[in-house]
């Protein structure tokens, strides 16, 4: 998990070599989830954290994915650690095409929080550069020790899975109980990085797991246990299976592969129409960082009355950043009310968040 190259005395030299090598490292395109957008400029302060690797006196930690950036900043609270999200605001964290400045940010950081092999190809290439050039940026793999589930039966058979979890679904963090293992992994990495603050890291970690992740788990459980229906239709890519596995509900994605930019086949639309009609579904979920065209097609061609937002916590909107939202707030304000509505627990007008229905009904 924390496989840093050990020699601090060679830090400056090795990082200069790696910076030179890294200028061409991330020019290639990426596979996997995309947000219908592209960033050629890696804006590592777009998450609203501000600052740069040179600001402050504490160690700098950079993260390759929003969810784990959020966990990390909560664990680092009240310590000198500076935690930064590398993925720009508005982009999906699984598929993104950064430029060489992001590799430079990783090389200059004291630690790099990443999601494990073969999930973000740009991160894999950056890690290889660190190892090839003996750069001592500490590597913290959030997926270490997490039990992954098999890919959904509805998944495109061409999909292969990720890394050591071949034929496995990588989106484990949607299950708040599995997410706790990643919190532990980050905590251990931070203890190695700044042992003088071990007590604070561990206290923050335990508080986050019990007060946030366990609470989210209970709230999700209450929502799904109260539902008469056990099928959710999503106009989104195949990222929500872990919620289905944890709470005993069938999450049916319209895009049946792991790529958020994946094409919707006519057969997928036909299957979705059948599910909607068989289960008397009036509301569906649509992914915030994906195209709304599939949701709009179902709206036009089925009895569905509206779609509402879901997200696998893979990115943030600018207004979410301004409000300081993290994993917890997105669960509470986006996913939970949508699941209440699409399961038929309550009509959208009765969601207990002021203006929620007006803002999110058939959102653009």
Order of alpha helices (4+ residues) and beta strands (2+ residues): alpha-beta-alpha-beta-alpha-beta-alpha-beta-beta-beta-alpha-alpha-alpha-beta-alpha-beta-alpha-beta-alpha-beta-alpha-alpha-alpha-alpha
